[in-house]
């Protein structure tokens, strides 16, 4: 059985790479019984999505108002 520390590490790694079958199985099993790690998975997913949206917003070229023909 994975420790919470190991599960958190796999949650993080799973956002950057495809976990092996053994890693996925161990993580899913741990998440079935650990509410804290399920919450961690949700929080990390939220942070990843929020930072991606922020980056897309700030990397996009500024839009000009319609009708502005400078």
Beta strands, then each sheet from edge to edge (+ up, - down):
end
